Amino acid sequence: MRRGAIVALVSIALVVAAVTTAIAYFVDWLPEQASEERQGIDLVFWVTVAICIFFFAIVASVSIYAAVKFRVRPDDESDGAPIHGHTGIEIVWTLVPTICVVVIAVLSAIVLAQNDKPKGDPLRVDVLAQQFAWQFTYPEEGEVRATNLYLPVDRSTRLVISARDVLHSFWVPEFGQKQDAVPGIVTTLIVTPTKTGDYRLICTELCGQGHALMRTRAIVLSQPEFARWLREQQQGPAEPPPGGEVDAQGTFVQTCGGCHELEQAGTSGQIGPSLNELALDPADVEEQIRKGGGGMPAFENDLSEAQIEALVQYLVGDDA
Ligand code: CUA
């Protein structure tokens, strides 16, 4: 190759690499880093991006150079020269990608193995995924239950994840890892939050009509705040909400609001029928809540008797 050609190729490569690197570096692509496990995940991400930018620059510069240099001239009707391949180049373009893929695979395996190790004694939280809601249970803390995931900062938590119906997947972008929830098996995920805050918790496996609504929050508290939250849950609410033992409207919003519209409760779910003009027999409503059917899950095992009764009362009214 002539010296001029090499200078042209290297110049194009440098420009392409500089532009791509600037876009990769200066745009804030990744969400806030809020767990120890995210650090390793980000390392793998950026190593992979660096490899991609390097080879993109080479491929783009050769392509641009070839398109300009070897383009068809107006009066050129001749065929291209016959080419019979080049064993040396073929060995190079097989070996180099193989090495890159092995580097990414080994690095990922190391990071994933490290991320599976809790720091110290982890808190256990059982995560149950079902169409279309998350439920979190703290089995070592008196079976405390919550629909948001509360976690203490700077302590590892072992999430023990299962699914009731179909595949779902647990994801908090700021924590950096996803884990599938699979019916019939139990999967685990270690999370060690490094920052207090309120993060999105997203189902990231297409699981049915309500998939996009299958979201809740991961709330990371300081350790004293977390201990206080647990104590409050263990003792139950200090004062029962007005109107009886169970907060019927709160139960409706949390349990049914994702799928059903009801003006009185301020919910706007569109998965199930609107309940604005409900004229039903209370026995039918109760049966539907307990057993589900017609696309609706059964709630018998998730709600207390008092909650089911309160929901039926709330929906059908006292005169029923
Ligand atoms: Cu559950 Cu998507």
Residues whose N, C-alpha, C, O or C-beta is under 5 A from the ligand:
A	BS01	CUA	L167 H168 C203 T204 E205 L206 C207 H211 M214
